[in-house]
Amino acid sequence: MPGLHGASGFPALVLFDLDGTLLDSAPDFVATIARMRATRAQPPITLEQLRPHVSRGARAMLATAFAALDADARDAMIPEFLDIYRQELARHGQPFDGIEALLQAIEASGSRWGIVTNKPEYLARQLLPPLGWEQRCAALVGGDTLPVRKPDPEPLLHAARLVGVEADRCVYVGDDERDIVAARAAGMPSVAALWGYRLHDDDPETWRADVAVDAPQALLHPDAWPRPR
């Protein structure tokens, strides 16, 4: 069986989380929440308040923005949240510094890359054209593509099957503990993206990622990637 790394040193397939890993999308969510709060005569919240919660999804962001409401009331706001977010999509956020160079390096090596996110698939797909990623992303699996989502390993395994690469020749890169849990369950080496969104008391060392890196630029070096188990 081929090893994890090709002649270039890059994995055959790199799968990325989206929000907080490839994309600094927090400004889009801040704009979304600002519009929701404005209709309720409430002031906007700051990027610093919302940013740590972005990787946890709509419920976590709504809990931060509307802490006085109970969970049922906030859940009822999710359709409104998604509709407004669709309008703000890609208007404010951008790839993290170093991501475009990393994607180009993966492509130049002959390896491929894809996205496995808990964001609804239709929203994730709408992001690809403005970023210039529509033809470059080898596989995209959203949070509603399958009956399960991360930390279940099946979305990662599904993405690997779509590209035709065995799971143990892939690496998954994510900024949340559930990303690392999903990768481990899928039999994929993992990279903890420490540049992403994280609560202050979150300790990435406890996630048990194979590798942790502070910036995308570190992954330009083939020896920074995890080795096969």
Buried (B, 14 or more C-beta within 10 A) or exposed (E): EEEBBBEBBBBBBBBBBBBBBBBBBBBBBBBBBBBBBEEEEBEBBEEEBBBBBBBBBBBBBBBBBBEEBEEEEBEEBEEBBBEBBBEBBBEBBBBBEBBBBBBEBBBEBEBBBBBBBBBBBEBBBEBBEEBEBEEBBBBBBBBBBBEEBBBBBBBBBBBBEBBEBBBBBBBBBBBBBBBBBBBBBBBBBBBBBBBBBBEEEBEBEEBEBBBBBEBBBBBBEBEEBBEEE
